[in-house]
Amino acid sequence: MKVLFLDIIHPDLKNNLIKHGIICDEKVTESKNDIIKVINSYDGIVIRSRLKIDKNFIKKASHLKFIARFGSGMENIDILEAKKYKIKCINAPKGNSNAVGEHTLGLLLSLMNKIQLSNMEVKNGKWKRESNRGIELSKKTIGIIGYGNAGKAFSKKLIGFNCKILAYDKYKKNYQNKFVKESSIQNIFKYADVLSLHIPLNQETEYMVNNYFLSKFSKKIFFLNTSRGKIIKTSDLIYNIKSGKILGAGLDVLEYENKSFETLNQNSELDFLKKCPNVILTPHVAGWSFESNTLMSKILTKKILSHLKSIK
């Protein structure tokens, strides 16, 4: 059994597979064309986001039994095509959900209390108290769109803040509990003081957040995105920041990331976000903790070995 690693992954995963007699090779810098030339000799691949596993790639991978994504999002893998060839697609959404929840809460508290802005002002010799007066999270209504692993993890972090949590998920039912109310999207539009996105990027969600979407909110809101950058139309986000409809935005992901999430394409809209005092930007690291890195390795090891055992 041979597995090919196409990205730099936590070493525990490779070491664990080797312990079970699996040959592990690495091609973390080679081009897609070079990898396609040899992919038919491998039984599995492990990838993050460097390459798109499309129809042509899958067609050439004649012996592939699984594709393992080191993370949660699967938008760079043609899952339907893989299914045609009976290739199992594996990911680890639970592995980084706690990290995402904590990071999202950090963004929100920093925005509402102007922590980032006041920190920079003090370091630059400015001591402004009144202009840095904060807003308390207590008694606010938090709207969560997407109640999967990350959305649920974020809701758990909010429990001690005495706020109302409304969660909307188009594909889930009966998930309400004493802390989280299962909500319609209309109620989130009507009551939310904060909106946090925890949804995958696909044809349904691409540029879902635009002027029309934001115009439906009754209140001015704080906006958080730790999902994928292209869920938001950035020009419309900026319009609503300028108009005051969005009080502040915490963005861990941006529309202008390249496919591997490793670099940004620079432009005037990004320049505006960088200079905007009520916008916090982080480099796609919400799920990027030391603990999540280790946990995802453990989860993928277990899933890969279980799948290989099932097809023997």
Summary of the structure (lengths in Angstrom):
residues: 312
radius of gyration: 21.2
end to end distance: 11.0
largest distance: 67.7
contacts: 989
relative contact order: 0.14
helix: 40%
strand: 18%
